[in-house]
């Protein structure tokens, strides 16, 4: 079903009222570069490429992927992976999945909120002023630069955390582990006396 009103176009799949209706639909939609795009699907993968307008994608069951998109606002799926390549965000980019991993390459944003309940968080060539990266059961890897005065919070309840910095900027580090080790390949200078469990 297509519905166009005052510069807004809605494309929907309707199965009608018949019971036990089953259908498989695949959309390929081309839009002008600067068009804001909001995609929502119950069961299916979503791939968006080279859209320059605001982008939001939600899927209940499926992989969500954004490539070459400079204004990503939110990418969310319940069961599936989130993949981001050569993208940026004007403010805070929110990427989340319950059962799946989040992988980003070449990502720039003012702020990042990346969450997975059961899956890894992997970010390569990343640049942001602040970040919150959280997973309950999975590993976290951040490879990128840090901004002066930035704040980066990374946590995993059950998994490894690896933080690889690009550049020579100084930083303050607070690390805590309940069952594991804290290792650093950089020389550390202690400031205040750490609390128990802190390094």
C-alpha positions as CSV (number, residue, x, y, z in Angstrom):
1,X,0.0,0.0,0.0
2,X,1.3,3.4,-1.0
3,X,0.1,6.6,0.7
4,X,1.5,10.0,-0.3
5,X,0.6,13.2,1.6
6,X,2.3,16.6,1.5
7,X,5.8,15.4,0.7
8,X,5.5,12.3,2.9
9,X,5.4,8.8,1.4
10,X,4.4,5.7,3.3
11,X,4.9,2.2,2.0
12,X,3.2,-0.6,3.9
13,X,2.7,-4.3,3.5
14,X,-0.9,-5.3,4.2
15,X,-1.9,-9.0,4.4
16,X,-5.6,-8.2,4.7
17,X,-7.9,-9.8,7.3
18,X,-7.7,-13.4,6.1
19,X,-6.5,-15.8,8.8
20,X,-3.2,-17.7,8.4
21,X,-2.1,-15.2,5.8
22,X,1.5,-15.8,4.7
23,X,3.6,-13.7,2.4
24,X,7.1,-12.8,1.6
25,X,7.9,-9.3,0.4
26,X,11.1,-7.6,-0.6
27,X,11.3,-3.8,-1.2
28,X,13.9,-2.0,-3.1
29,X,13.3,1.7,-2.7
30,X,15.3,4.6,-4.2
31,X,14.9,8.1,-2.7
32,X,16.6,11.5,-3.3
33,X,19.8,11.7,-1.3
34,X,18.7,14.2,1.3
35,X,15.4,12.5,2.1
36,X,14.8,11.5,5.8
37,X,14.2,7.8,6.0
38,X,12.4,5.8,8.7
39,X,12.1,2.1,8.2
40,X,10.3,-0.4,10.4
41,X,9.9,-4.1,9.8
42,X,8.7,-7.0,11.9
43,X,10.7,-9.8,10.3
44,X,13.3,-9.0,7.8
45,X,16.7,-7.5,7.1
46,X,17.1,-3.8,6.3
47,X,20.0,-2.3,4.3
48,X,20.3,1.5,3.8
49,X,23.0,3.0,1.6
50,X,24.0,6.5,0.7
51,X,21.0,8.3,2.3
52,X,22.0,11.8,3.5
53,X,18.9,12.6,5.3
54,X,18.1,11.6,8.9
55,X,18.0,7.8,9.2
56,X,16.1,5.6,11.7
57,X,15.7,1.9,11.3
58,X,13.9,-0.6,13.5
59,X,13.5,-4.3,13.1
60,X,12.0,-6.9,15.4
61,X,13.8,-9.8,13.8
62,X,16.5,-9.1,11.2
63,X,19.9,-7.5,10.6
64,X,20.1,-3.7,10.2
65,X,22.8,-2.2,8.1
66,X,23.7,1.4,7.2
67,X,26.5,2.3,4.8
68,X,27.6,5.8,3.7
69,X,25.0,7.6,5.7
70,X,26.0,10.9,7.3
71,X,23.0,11.5,9.5
72,X,22.2,8.3,11.4
73,X,20.0,8.8,14.4
74,X,19.0,5.3,15.5
75,X,19.5,1.7,14.5
76,X,17.6,-0.9,16.5
77,X,16.8,-4.6,16.3
78,X,15.5,-7.1,18.8
79,X,17.0,-10.3,17.2
80,X,19.7,-9.6,14.7
81,X,23.0,-7.8,14.1
82,X,23.6,-4.1,13.6
83,X,26.3,-3.1,11.1
84,X,27.5,0.5,10.4
85,X,30.1,1.4,7.7
86,X,31.4,4.8,6.8
87,X,28.7,6.7,8.6
88,X,28.3,9.6,11.0
89,X,25.8,11.2,13.2
90,X,25.0,14.9,13.9
91,X,24.5,14.3,17.6
92,X,24.1,11.0,19.5
93,X,23.8,7.8,17.5
94,X,21.9,5.0,19.2
95,X,22.5,1.5,18.1
96,X,21.1,-1.5,20.0
97,X,20.2,-5.1,19.8
98,X,19.0,-7.7,22.3
99,X,20.3,-10.8,20.7
100,X,23.1,-10.0,18.3
101,X,26.2,-8.0,17.8
102,X,26.9,-4.4,16.8
103,X,29.8,-3.8,14.4
104,X,30.9,-0.3,13.2
105,X,33.7,0.7,10.9
106,X,34.6,4.3,10.0
107,X,32.1,5.8,12.3
108,X,32.1,9.5,13.5
109,X,29.6,10.9,15.9
110,X,29.3,13.5,18.7
111,X,28.1,10.8,21.0
112,X,27.5,7.0,20.9
113,X,25.1,4.8,22.8
114,X,25.7,1.2,21.8
115,X,24.0,-1.6,23.7
116,X,23.6,-5.4,23.3
117,X,22.2,-7.8,25.8
118,X,23.8,-10.9,24.2
119,X,26.4,-10.1,21.7
120,X,29.7,-8.4,20.9
121,X,30.4,-4.7,20.3
122,X,33.1,-4.0,17.8
123,X,34.0,-0.5,16.7
124,X,37.0,0.1,14.4
125,X,38.3,3.5,13.2
126,X,35.9,5.3,15.5
127,X,35.9,9.0,16.5
128,X,33.5,10.5,19.0
129,X,33.4,12.9,21.9
130,X,31.6,10.6,24.3
131,X,30.5,7.0,24.3
132,X,28.5,4.5,26.3
133,X,29.2,0.9,25.2
134,X,27.4,-1.8,27.2
135,X,26.8,-5.5,26.8
136,X,25.7,-8.0,29.3
137,X,27.1,-11.2,27.7
138,X,29.7,-10.3,25.1
139,X,33.1,-8.8,24.3
140,X,33.7,-5.1,23.6
141,X,36.4,-3.8,21.3
142,X,37.0,-0.1,20.6
143,X,39.7,1.1,18.2
144,X,39.8,4.8,17.6
145,X,40.7,8.2,18.8
146,X,39.7,10.1,22.0
147,X,38.6,13.7,22.1
148,X,40.0,16.2,24.6
149,X,37.6,16.3,27.6
150,X,35.7,13.3,26.2
151,X,34.1,10.6,28.4
152,X,34.0,6.9,27.4
153,X,32.2,4.3,29.5
154,X,32.6,0.7,28.4
155,X,31.2,-2.2,30.3
156,X,30.6,-6.0,29.9
157,X,29.1,-8.2,32.6
158,X,30.6,-11.3,31.1
159,X,33.2,-10.7,28.5
160,X,36.5,-9.0,27.6
161,X,37.0,-5.3,27.1
162,X,39.7,-4.1,24.7
163,X,40.4,-0.4,24.2
164,X,42.9,0.5,21.5
165,X,43.8,4.2,21.2
166,X,44.8,6.0,18.0
167,X,46.9,9.1,18.6
168,X,48.9,10.4,21.5
169,X,46.4,12.2,23.7
170,X,46.5,11.8,27.4
171,X,43.6,10.4,29.4
172,X,42.3,9.3,32.8
173,X,41.4,5.7,33.3
174,X,39.1,4.0,35.8
175,X,38.9,0.2,35.3
176,X,37.1,-2.4,37.4
177,X,36.7,-6.1,37.1
178,X,34.8,-8.6,39.3
179,X,36.4,-11.7,37.9
180,X,39.4,-11.2,35.6
181,X,42.5,-9.2,34.9
182,X,43.2,-5.6,33.9
183,X,46.2,-5.2,31.6
184,X,47.7,-2.1,30.0
185,X,50.4,-1.8,27.3
186,X,50.8,1.9,28.2
187,X,52.6,3.1,31.2
188,X,50.1,4.2,33.9
189,X,50.6,6.9,36.5
190,X,48.5,6.5,39.6
191,X,46.5,9.5,40.8
192,X,44.4,9.0,43.9
193,X,44.5,5.8,45.8
194,X,42.1,3.4,44.0
195,X,39.2,1.8,45.8
196,X,39.1,-2.0,46.2
197,X,38.7,-3.6,42.7
198,X,39.7,-0.4,40.9
199,X,42.9,0.2,38.9
